[in-house]
Amino acid sequence: MFSWDLLANAVVAGLLLGGFYAAVSLGIGLVFGLLDIANIAQPAFLILGAYAAYVMNESFGADPILIGILFTPVFYLVGAVVYRVYYGSFERRGDEALRGLVFFFGILFILEVSLSLKFGVDYRLVQAPYIGKSFEVAGVGIAFRYLIPCVVGVAMTGLLYLFLGRTFYGRAIMAVSQDQAALRLMGADPIHIKTVAFGVGIAAASLAGALLITIAPVVPSTDRDYIGRMFAITVLGGMGSIGGTLVAGVILGVTESLMSTFFGPSWAPAVSFGILLLVLAVRPAGLFGR
Amino acid sequence: MTRTIGPLVVGAAVILAGIGVAGLKLNPYVYFAGYVILQYVVIATAWNILGGYAGYVNFGTPAFFAMGAYTSVFLILSVKAPLPVLILAGGLVAALLGLGIGYLTLRLRGTFFSIATLALAVVLQTVIVNWEFVGGSRGLSIIRPRGAPFGNYVVFLFAVMTAMAVVAVLVARFIERSWIGRGLAALRDNEEAAECMGVPTLRLKLFATTVSGFLLGIAGAPFPYYVTFVDPSSTFALDYAVNALAMPMIGGTTSWLGPVVGAVLLATAQQLATVTISSELNLLIVGVVLVAFVVVAPEGLIGLARRMRGR
């Protein structure tokens, strides 16, 4: 059952989803793409951000995205602490490859199970005036609950791009990803720089979590769907390329949207992992890889 | 000669003991819980052949386990195959999958390999969810064959799982003590250096992934008869991935004894916790224990014991 109308709607929905996917993947692009820290637990912080937005929205009726922005300093500190533990236990001993990976996997599991102990396995959602409203352009419906996260996602991408290119800390993060020893010789402390980068990465994930719960209801196990998406986007975009993250997010969003429109939503989870396996097998450097 | 015969005798004795316990007609719960503990001995040992010996972390344990389980479901539904055929077929299908991920290691090392195995589990789960013949997302009920030995099918499966656990441990022990284990240890420490020294790294990795896959498959093959209801969310459960990692990590990854100790301790604790506390809380405990062990005692219990004796 094919129609041009359906196709146009699917492509637009995919483009909007893509902007949001970019926001989801910025943090892991920073942490994994630039710093080479395989933080499998990143999606759990996304869901934690979503539940923070849910709790504050439920108790005070505050706007979920505003809460997301206000909570970023808290998550920045959480991220900084996690990185310090990781550094002290694994990176300093040169043991990060195997045990560091297991460490993050354990964190992912602990966060997910804790959330389901606290909130149960019911779907949670937020209330905001724009959720449920939409407008139409030439027969294509655009819902605000997709449009606003997309705009915020693109803005986050732009801000991170400026942060990395224009500020001292941003440039230092780029430097630490290229040559840690050289940065030390320049008089900067690589561990401090990495702590900042990891904190920013976790904060970005938590803000993306607020966008996530604006788009759709969330359960604690939602994080599993995003493991694949995050890593697929980071690898497809080229490790650590911020512009590449946006392009890859849009590619994934459109592909998933087309897949669920024409083959059914139950196939959508396989798209990101399919892309990931394909990219890893064919071009591990990604689209914009160095 | 005695060095190979000794373990075989011990193994045979354990299997006989298992059959003896099966004949005792204890409280049925003992067999029910015992089956799960022994299943985890197989899973942890199988994971450790790739993860502990070769240093390739597999997050996709549920994929292999489910391959065994769903091969059984398919064969039960289509030809009503007997249990030995199910176990062999489940093992072979999972071994083929293992061979496949073995070839992935040509291009993917470290983190990328681990993420790819996770990807594999999700892709396979999606395929099963969309495959109506084996139950799709709703799952389906499996009827156990009538007239089992020991008068009860779960007791019979307990005896079968005892034998499989012994086989898995003997295989792991054999690999560890032979040149294969030394080759794997060499490539775990430095793959390029091992290759340069003439270690056939690709063949060894393919061997490790295939054997590991086979053992994970046979652990999953009797699962449909054990639970009698199979659905994708319980067969592809993340619990298997976490437990398969946590058990060898807690016991110690460098010897065959580590996963066995880890599996017996952790699985027994989980069985007790599920009854006395709650199943969610016991998963939380597994996660916390796992993180605590990788941070504080990276060599596991076996490593701790060795250090104590050394002093």
Interface residues (C-beta under 8 A of the other chain):
Chain A: F32 A38 I40 V85 S89 D95 A97 L98 R99 L101 V102 F103 F105 G106 I107 F109 I110 V113 S114 S116 L117 R224 I227 G228 F231 V235 G264 S266 W267 P269 A270 F273 G274 L276 L277 L280 A281 P284
Chain B: G51 G55 V57 F59 L104 R107 L108 G110 T111 F112 S114 I115 A116 L118 A119 L120 V122 V123 Q125 T126 V127 V129 N130 S137 L238 A241 V242 L245 A246 M249 E280 L281 L283 L284 V286 G287 V288 L290 V291 V294 V295 P298
